[in-house]
């Protein structure tokens, strides 16, 4: 199986940037896809961005297109989420997941808090 661990969250002012990291416990090219989701207080968890590891196909929520970028680094077995032009409505716990085999259940990390506030 695989484990994933998120890092990089914190407090940032509106308009600022953060980069989240998701480290996998195995070679990421043995994983089908990885993704970032978020959950704000009182709301359901929602998709932010996903990446198919082999081929680098990506998918983004409309609310983050043009501001967030998901990428992967095979040498570090890590997937990143670069977040620019952050807004207060981006405040949430951000979760990373990994789908080892397409169509199977995802493995989730513990989450990292992102707070956008002045």
Secondary structure, DSSP 8 states (H G I E B T S, - for coil): ---EEEE--EEE-TT--EEEEEEESS-GGGSSEEEEEEE-TTS--EEEEEEETTT--EEE-TTTTTTEEEEEETTTTEEEEEE-S--GGG-EEEEEEEESSTTS--EE---EEEEE--
